[in-house]
């Protein structure tokens, strides 16, 4: 879904009346119902109405989902909105989908890999870079470590802390030894 942005995911049913539990990925989580019909990974479209906040997300009503079993069957489906329905990101804000696939280079221009995924475990975003060879590397997505994001050129400049990309090197802690 190249022209869509993932706004959330169905994590199961909520109650017995066909409501689904949804984890929202929106900056304002309750706004997940504000962008018009959402499409799941299978291409099915739903009108979504936020009913109430619940542990781990929101209880929502999805059009065409009449009972608990139908909501349970949607577990794991991601919910997508057309990019055109979303506001433009502010300065130094990015939709994760804009970053996926971007080339990452170090401050000298040497290739580091491509952005494969973005993870958020609560303390800030981590870019998962996949280099040409070797294991994936998680890079904190901070202004200090990623000083340049060029959406037009589809390129990130990364100033990694010592040892992040060199498995055999000791991290540079500023001391001589």
N, C-alpha and C positions, 0 to 999 in steps of 0.2 A: 504494500500500500504506500507507494512512493509519495503521493500527494496527500497523505493522511498523517496525523500525529496521534500516538497512543495516549489516551487520557486516563486509562484505568484498566483494571482486570477484575473479572468475576472470581470470587474466592469461594463461592458456594451459595446455598440458599439461606434465607433468614426467616424463621417461622414456618408456618404451614399454609400461608395464603399466596404463595408464588413470588414473594419478594426475594430478591437476590442480594447477597452481600458483595459489595464492590469496594476495592481499594482504589482510591483516586490518586493519580499522579499529577494533578493540577497544582499550581502554585497556591491557589486557594482551594483546598480539597472539595469543599461543598459546591464549587462551581461546575462540577462534572456534568450537571444537568443543564447547563446554560448554553451549550453549543449546538443544539439541534439534534437530529437523529444521529445515533452512533452505530457503527458497523463493527461486527465481530470478525474474528480471523477467518471464518467460513464465508464471509460476505453477506451475512444476514443483518438487517437493519432494525434498530429498535429506537422508539422514543423512550427516554429515560427520565424518570421523575424521582428525585431524592425524597425519601420518606422521613428518615431520621438518622442521626449519627449512631453508630453501634461500635462495639469494640473492634478495632482493626479496619474501620472504614465506614461505609454507609449502607443502610438498608435502602434499596431502590426498587421501583417498579419498572419492569421492562415490558413494553407492548408485546403482546403475543405470548407472554410467559404466564400461563394461567394457574400453575400449581407448583408445589415444592419440588416435585420430581423434574419438572421442566427447568426450574432454576438450578437444581443440582447438576443437570446435564450440561450446563454452561460453565461449570467450574473450569478455570484455566483459560477461558477465552479472554483475549484482550479486546478492549473497546476503543475504536478509532473515530476521530472526527476529521472532516475535510480540513486541510490546512487553511483554506479560504474562510472558514468559520471562526478561526482563532485570531486574537489580536497579534499585531506585530510585536516581537519581543523588544524590550527596552534596550537602551545602550548597555553593552556588556552582558546581555542576557541572550541565551540560546535555547532553542528547542533541542532536546537530545538527538532527535532525528536529523538535525542539521549537522551534527558532529560525526555521526556514524559514517565510516568510510573515508574520513579525512586523513590525509597524509600527515604524519608527525615527523618533524626534523629537530635536531638539536640547534643550539644557537650558532653553530658553524655551518649549518645546512646539511649535515650528515643525516641520512634517513634513520628513523627509529622504529618505524612501523606504521600501521594504520589503526584508527580507532575502530574497534570491533563492537564495544558496548560501553555503556555508562552505568555505573552502579552507585546507589545512594544507600548507605547503611546508617544514616542519621547524622553523621559528622561532616557531611559534605560529599560532593560528587567525586568519584574515582573514574578515570578514563582507563579502559582496558585496551592496551595497545598490543597488537599482534605483529611482531617483527618478522622479517623474511625467514629467519631461522631462530630457533630457540623458543623458550616458553613465553607466554603472554606476560605482560608487565602491567601492574596497576599504578597509575600516576595520579596523585592528588590534583584535582582541577581547581587550582588556586591561581590568582594573578601573578604570584611570585614564580611559580613553577611553570605556568603556561602564560607567558607574557603576551603572546600574539595569537589571535584567532582570526584568520583571514577566510571568511566565508566565500568570497569571490574566487580565490585561488584554491579553495578547499584544502587549506594547509594550516597546521598548528606549529608554533615554535615552542619547544620545551627546553627549559633550563633545569635539568634534573639534578637532584642532590647527588653527591658522590656515592657510587656503588649501586645506584638504582638499576642501571642497565648493565653493569659489569659484575656478574655474579661472584667473580673471584676477588674483587677489590673490596677493601674495607671502606665503610662510609667515611667521608671526610667530616670529622667532628671539630675541626679547627685547631686541634692540638698537634704538636710535632711529636714524633715518637720513634 
